[in-house]
Amino acid sequence: MLDFISEPMLVALIGGFGGVLLGLAARVGRFCTLGAIEDLYYGESPLRLRMWGIAIGIAVMGTFGLSALGWLDLDQTLFLARKWNPAESIAGGLLFGYGMALAGNCGYGALARMGGGDIRSFLIVLVMGISAYVTLGGPLSGLRQYLFGVSEPAPYSAGFAQGISQLTGLSIEVCGFAIGAIICALTLLSRSLRASPSHIFWGAVAGVAVISGWAGTQWVASNGFDGIPVVTHTFSAPIGETILFAMTSSGNTISFGTGSVLGVLLGSFVGTLIRGHFRWESCDDPRELRRQIFGGALMGIGAIVAVGCSIGQGLSAFSVLAYSAPLTLFCIMIGAAIGLRQLIWGFSPKI
């Protein structure tokens, strides 16, 4: 295959495939980070949050299944190859979650809404992508490195499966697969979830999207010569990559992240056509637009600090059972709860 297509193009197509799945899950299956949190806190319905349990469980089982088959080197994955800094997870997660509440969507959700004709989300995506790159390698990168240190290679794989393997003597793959199965089983204890096969299906689709990224990029990295990194879906720096590629494609290289971003746009567009929900939307209130721009900027900064967004840490990092994943996802939920509280009631006590 590599004789007929370049490695960057191939990984972009792999990213596009998974991105389409995620876009469809968002628009047809209503798989959404902020929506799940809003339903839990204010709708008193944990159903959409339980979709995340299915997605995480499937992603974990599939990822460690790939490792057992020799189709994925876990130590090459971003979230296990770098030293974990808990302060990054806490600060970045809180910042991202708060920004997500202000913006009304995470980066992935904004892309999905943008594919359905929401012009406000287009602005959020632009601001988030630019602020992510400003934090990653621009004017704020020095401050980020001063506060949290320079990223270093991990002296050992910072993951739950590795830790349990050392304690029990079982293989890493057995430990990881078992954890994924337990997550799925506990999630399926919910009678309301079992009564809604569509929620189970679309949660599983999101998990499969993550697995496809690991499998595809690992294959290219193992069989190619360009040093392609082993990655899967996240929507912070890749949005910035896509903006840069759109401006400098003649002197730049397409990537998995670019394909992933474009795939979500395509999948969400198709999803809105399937549901008959496509319509152009804009913002009539300048105060709302100001809040969304500020939220998008906070999300871009927070995602880079935390080394991943709600999908990058909450799903992709979880798929390799990185120590950073549950703490970051928890902090994202807390940050979102604070932001939603501010928007709905303000910070004065409820009466």
N, C-alpha and C positions, 0 to 999 in steps of 0.2 A: 504493500500500500504506500509506503514511504517513497517508492520509486515514482509515483504518479502525483503526489501531493506533498507540499512542504510541511515540515513538522509544526510550525506555528499555525498554519491554516488548519491542520488536522486537529490540534488541540482546541482551536476556536470552534470547530464544528462539534467537537465533543462537548464543549461548554455550552454551545447553542442548543444541543439536544437536551441536556439537563435543564437549561434555562427555560425551554419551551414547557417542559414538565412542570416546573415551578410556576410559570406564568399561568398555565391551565389550572393548577391547584389553587392559585390565588383567586382567579376570576370565576371558575366553575365550582370549586370546592370550598371557597371562602377560607382558605388557609392564610391566616394573617396574624402577625405578632400582636400589634396593638389591639386589633379586634378581639383576640382571645383574652387579653388582659382586661379590656373594657367589659366584656361579657362576664368575666369572673368577678370583678369588683362591683359593677353597677347593674349588671343584668342578672346576677346571681345564677349564672349558668356556666359550669366548667366544661361544657361539651367541646367548644373549639380549642380550649387549652389541652384537652385530652387528645386532640388530633396531634399535638406536639409529642405526646407520649408515644403514640404509634409511630410517628415520623422518626423520633430518636431511636426507638427500639429497633425498627427495621434498618435504619442507617447503621447502628452498632452491629447488629447481626451480619449484615451484608459486608461491612468493612472488615470485620474479623474473619468472616468467611473467605474473603479475598486473600487475606494474609495466610490463612490455613492452606489455601490452594497454591500459594507462592506467587500470587498475582499482585501483591502489594507489600512493599517494604514500609512498615509502620514508622521506622526510624527516619525515613526520608520526608515524612509529612511535616508541614509547617508547624503544627501545634505541638508535636512531640520533639521536634529537632531543636527547638529553642528553649532557653532557660525560662522557667515561669516566674513572673513577678506578681505576687498577689495584689500589690498596690495598683498595678496597671488594671487588673480585672475589676477592682472595686471602683477606682476613680473613673476609668473609661466606661464601665457598665452604667454607673449612675448618671454620668454625663450623657451617654447615648440614650438611655431610657427617658430622661427628662426632655431631651431634644425631640425624641420620637413623639412624646405626648404633645409638645408644642406644635410640631409640624403636622401631626395628625396621621403620620405613617412612618414606618422605618424606610430605609433605602429600597429594600425589596418591595415593600408595599407601594411606595411611591412609583417605582417602575411599573408595577402591575396596574396601578390607577392611570398612569400616563398612557399605557397601551390601550386603555379604555376611553381616552379622549380628555383626560383631566389636565388642563394646561397648568394649573397650580402645581401639580406634581412635577411637571417638567422643570419648573423653577427650583423646586426642592431638590430634585436630582442634580441639577447644575451646581447649586450652592454646596450640597453635600460632597460632590465629587471634587470640587475645587478646594474646599476646606480640608478634605482628607489629604490631598497632595500638599497643601500648605503645611500641614502637620507632619506629614511623612518625610518630605525632603525640602520644604520651603522655610519661610521665616520662623515658623513655630517649632521646627524640628530640633533646634538647639535647646529651647526651653523644655521640650518633651524629654530629651536625653538628659538634661540637667536634673529634672525631677524624678525620672524613673530609670535612668541609666541606659547604657547602650546594650542592645540585644546581643546576647551571647549564646553560643551553642550549648545545648543541655549536656551536662556530664552523664546523664542517664535519661531514659525516656520517662517524661513526667506524665504518667498515665495510671489510672486506677487498675487496669488489667495487669500492668507490669508489677504494681505493688502487691496485688493479691496473688499473682503468680509466685512472687518471691516468698510469700507467707505460706502458701499451700503446696508449692511444688508442682502444681498443674501448669500446663502450657499457657502462654499468654492468650492464644487463640481460644482455647476452651473457656478461660476466665472471661474474656471479652464477649464471646458469643452467649455465654450463660447470663451475663449482666443484661445484654440486649433482650434476651428472651424473658427475663424477669420483668424488665421495664414494660414490654408488650403485655405480658400476662397481668400485671398489676393494673395497667391501663384498661384492659378489657374486662376487669371486674365490674366496671361501670355498666349498669343495665341500660342507661340511656344511650351510651355509646354503642353497645351491641345492637340496640334497636335502630341505629342509624348507620347502615352499611356505607353510605356515601362518605361520611366523615372518616370512617376507617380506611376506605379506599384512597381518598385524596391525601390523608396523612401518610399512607404507605407510598404514594406516588412521590411526595416530597422526599421521603427517605431514599427511594430508588434514585432520584436525581443526584443526591450526594454520592451514593455508591458509584454511579456512572462516571462522575468526575474523577474519583480516586482510581478506578479501574482504567479509564481511558488515558489519563496523563501518565500513569505508571507504565502502561504498555509503550507509549511513545518514548518516555524517558529510558526505558530498558532497551529499546530497539533502534533508537535514533542516535544522532551525534551532536545535537545542538544544546545539550544540557537543559532540556525542558524540566522545570520544577514539577514535583508531584503535588497537585493542588486539587481542590474542589471548590464549591460555590461559597462566595461571600460577596457582599455588596457595599464596600466602602472604597478602598483603593481601586478596584476594578472599574468603578464608575468614572474615577479620574482618568484611568488608563483609556477608557473609551472616548472620553472627551479629547484627550491628547491625540489618540489615533485618528479621530475625525478631523483634527486640524493638521496633523503632520503624517498622514499615512504613507506619503512617498518616502519619508525618511525614518519611518517607525515600523514596528512589527506588530501584527495582530497577535492576540493572546487568548488564553482560555477565558480570562476575565471579560474581555471584550465580547467574545462569543456568548458568554453567560448572560451578560447584560442585554445584548440584542435578542437573545433567546427568550428572556422573560418578557420583553416588549412584544415579540411576535406571539408567544403563547397567550399572553393576556389579551392581545387584540383578537386572536381567534376565539378565546374564551368569551369575550364580550359579544362577539357575533353569535356564538352558540346560544348564549343566554338572552340575546336581544337587548343588551344593556349599553351598547356603545352610544355615547353622546358627548358632545363638547361641553366642558365645564370650565368656568373661570372664577376668579375671586372678585366680588363686588365691594368687599370691605377692606380698606387699606390697613386697618389694625390687624385683621386676620392675616393678610399677606405678610406684614412685618413679622408677626409671630411665627409664621411658617418658615420664613427666610432664616430667622434666628435659630429656630429648631433644627433646620437642615444643617446650619453651620456647626451647631453643637454635636449633631450626630456624626458629622465627618470627623471632627476632632476626637470624640469619644471612641469611635470605632478604631481609629488608628492607635490610640492609647491602649485600648483593650485587645488589640490584635484581632479584630473581628467584630462584626455587627451581630444583630439578633440571629441571622442565619449563619454567619461565619463561626461564631462561638456557640450559639444556642443549638445548632444542628451539626455543622461540619466538625467543629472541635469535639462535640459530644460523640460523634461517630467513632473517634479514635479514643474516647474516654480520657481526654486530657484533663488534668486537674483544674485547668482554668475554666472549663466549660460551665459547670454548675454554679460556681461563684459569680461568673460574669453574667449568666442568664438571670440569676437571682437579683443581682444589682440592677440589671436592666429593668426588671419588673418593679423593683422598689423605686427607681428613678421615674418610671412611667406613672406609677401610682401617685408620686408627689406632684408631677406635672398635671395629671388629670384632676387631682384634688384642687390645685391652684385654678385650673380653668373652670371647674364646675362650681366650687364654693369659695374660692379664695383661701387664704391662710387663716381666716378667722374661725373660731370654733363653730361647729354646726349647732343649730338650735333645734 
